């Protein structure tokens, strides 16, 4: 097995292990703190810093990875996740809202350090001029992450029932620590480290293609979360009368399915880019198609069509198109970057991604309260329309990152 593929598989395995703990800790926190009497608003507040620090971490993490190497930032993320898990094993009397928010902030920092490091490493490991391979590798890494995060929801619930809250935390922390040690031994040092020490101001990209792509990414993920995070589960529970377990299981299955489609994106659009990676045109037409989905769901609900069938069918279509569009974005940020600056570009890009999630999460509650699910869906369509307009400035992928940069 060639060295690049071997190292990619090691990075992917470490990312998978981390992702399962990320999904599991979210489910553990939601279920356990609901059980001990936290209000829904208090439970939601526990994740506020988790999302906020994603923005900060992606901005700083890419710069840090370029200075000290992506292996170190990936393992820093794993170590911080172990610490975040162990922080929650204290007695219940210590588990105040500020304390748990701090633990979730640490987990959020860990998650984005690990994600940025793993995805930026793929660019280095795939090699220059390997656009088709790069698209396949990043699609598998990203898609499998989303599928495993959905699986982590089930793991967290199962461990809570089987081992209890603290037993589940110890099991997750111990497993991740073992994986961390294994990847530290198996991966070469210095992956992604720049030869010169970059200044912090260099994290703000001066490549137009990367700036346009990052702006489009912000609105793309805002479009998903503005109706998916708060509005959809509340609507399913309050209006359609679904049980809590049914709502959670359905959304977990959607995330898993979305991840599987994302991993299959290179096969789904294989004939559209002639054996190479996709370019700006693919990002545009998938965004245009995606814009029609939430608008169509909103129109169907306003016409009083049967809501359960409309939402289930709409979610399936939305998940497929969104997964392909997201996979194309995840490839383009690597294709538009040269190997020397990839970690900083990826960090900047995922800062925009985190900003979109935070914006969508906040708006999801506010818009649903004032305009209902229909309003959230129209906001989603509007956000995708903005992402489409921003994608008009995205160039096609040249044979090398330098070609993209000069032609942007």
C-alpha positions, 0 to 999 in steps of 0.5 A: 500500500502506498504511503499516502493512502496508508496515512490517509486511512490512519487520518480517516480512522482517527477522524471517525473515532473522534466523530462518534464521540462528538455525536455521543457527547451531544446526545448524552448532554441533551438526555441526561440534563433533561433527566435531571431537570434542566429546562429546554432553554437551559439545555440549548444554552449548553451548546451556545459556546460549542458553536461560537468557539467553532468560529474562533477555533477555525480562524486560529487553528489553521494558522496554528496547524501551518506553524506546528503541523497538522498532526499536532493540531489533530492530536491537540483536538483529541486530547481536548475532547478527552478532557471535555468528556472527563470534565463532565464526570464530576458530581451533579452538584458541580454541573452548573450551566456555566460549568457545562457550557465551559466543557462544551466550549472545550469540546467545540474547540476540540471538534474544529481543531480535529476537523480542520486538521483531518481535512487539510491533511487530505490535500497534503496526502493526496499529492499535487495534480490528483484532482479526481483522487482528492475529490474522492478522498475528501468526499469519503472523509466528509460523508463518513463523518456525517454518517458516523455523527448520526451513529454517535447519537445512537451510541450516546443513548445506548451507553447512557442506558447501559453504563449510566452517564459517568460510565458512558463518559469514561468509556468514550474518553478511554476509547478516544485516548487509545485512538489518539496514541495509535495515530500519534505512533502511525502518522509521520511528523510535520504534515501540513507544516509550512517551511516559514512561520506564517503571521496571524494576519495571513489566515485571512485569504488573499485568494478571491476564489477562497473568499467567494467560496467561504462566503457561499459556505456561510449561507449554505449552512445557514440555509440548512440550520435555519429550519433543521436545528430548532424549527423542524424537530419542534414542528414534528413534536408539537404540530405532528405529534411525534414522540421524542424518540421518533423525532430523534431517531428520524433526524439521526437517520437523516444525518446518516443518510446525508453522510452516505450520499456525501461520501458517494458524491464523486460517483453521483456526478462522475460524468459531469467533470470528465474524470477530474474534480468538479469546479465552480459550475458544479457548485452553481447548478447544485445550489440552484437546484437546492434553492428550489427544495425548501421553496417547494416544501413551503409552497406545499405546506401553504397549500395544505398538502399532507405535512408528514409526507411533504416533510419526509419527501422534502427532507430526502430530496434536500439531503441528497442535493445539499450533500452533493453541494457540500461535498463539492464545496469541501473539495473546492477549498482544497483544490483552490489551495496550494499544499503550503497554505492549505491549513490556513485556507481550510481554517478560514473556510470552516470559520465561515462554515461555523458562522453559518451554523451559528447564524442558522441556529439563532435564526431557526428559533427566532423565525419559527417563533414569529413566522412558523416553519413556512417562514424558516423554509423561505429563509432557507431558500433565500440563503441558498439563493445568496449562496448561488449568487456568490458561487457565480464568482467561483472559477473552474479547477485548473490542473494545479492550485496555482492555476486556480489562484491566478485565474480567480 
